[in-house]
Amino acid sequence: MNIYRKVTSSWNGVVEEVFVHRGSYVYEWEPLFLIKTLDGSTKIVQVNTSGDIEILKVKKGDHVTIESELAILQEDFLPTGCD
């Protein structure tokens, strides 16, 4: 069974960095995107699950709003170590 999860922005701003690409495997809490907010601060977009990036919807320099879709992640359910 495949479970897909939308990765969304929690801030209005500009995509300053994209740390992943289509097909990337990501671990939970790994930085995926860096958003420069309207007040000039930078925020890291992370998710609390692991899986493969299936679709990348933004690139560096794109403007985003709260709830903008940044990527689609296909979750995996393999156990991973944590602190």
C-alpha positions in Angstrom: 0.0 0.0 0.0 1.5 3.4 -1.0 0.8 6.4 1.2 1.5 9.8 -0.3 2.0 12.9 1.8 1.9 16.5 0.7 4.8 18.6 1.9 3.6 22.2 2.4 4.9 25.5 3.4 4.0 26.9 6.8 5.1 30.4 5.8 4.7 33.1 3.1 8.0 33.8 1.4 10.5 32.7 -1.2 12.2 29.3 -1.7 15.8 30.1 -0.8 17.2 26.5 -1.1 15.9 23.1 -2.3 17.9 20.3 -0.6 16.1 17.4 -2.4 15.3 16.3 -5.9 12.8 14.0 -7.5 13.7 10.5 -6.4 15.6 11.6 -3.3 15.1 9.4 -0.2 14.6 11.5 2.8 14.7 10.7 6.5 12.3 12.1 9.1 13.2 15.6 10.2 15.8 16.0 7.4 15.8 19.6 6.0 13.9 19.6 2.6 13.5 23.3 1.8 14.7 26.7 3.2 12.1 29.5 3.0 13.0 33.1 3.4 9.9 34.7 5.0 8.5 38.2 4.3 10.2 39.5 7.5 13.6 38.3 6.3 14.0 35.3 8.6 14.7 31.8 7.2 12.7 28.7 8.1 13.5 25.1 7.4 10.8 22.8 6.0 10.9 19.2 7.4 8.5 16.3 7.8 8.1 13.7 10.5 8.3 10.7 8.2 10.8 9.0 5.8 10.3 8.2 2.1 10.9 9.1 -1.5 10.3 12.5 -3.1 7.9 11.6 -5.9 7.1 15.1 -7.2 8.9 18.3 -6.7 6.6 21.3 -7.2 8.9 24.3 -6.5 12.4 25.5 -7.3 14.8 28.1 -5.9 13.3 31.6 -6.2 9.7 30.5 -6.3 7.2 32.5 -4.2 5.2 30.4 -1.8 2.3 31.0 0.6 1.1 29.2 3.7 -0.1 25.7 2.6 1.6 25.9 -0.9 2.5 22.4 -2.0 6.3 22.0 -2.2 6.6 18.3 -2.9 4.8 14.9 -2.7 6.5 12.3 -0.6 5.8 8.6 -0.8 6.1 7.3 2.8 7.9 4.2 3.7 7.2 2.2 6.8 10.7 0.8 7.4 11.9 1.3 10.9 14.7 3.8 11.2 16.9 4.6 14.1 16.6 7.8 16.1 18.2 9.6 19.0 
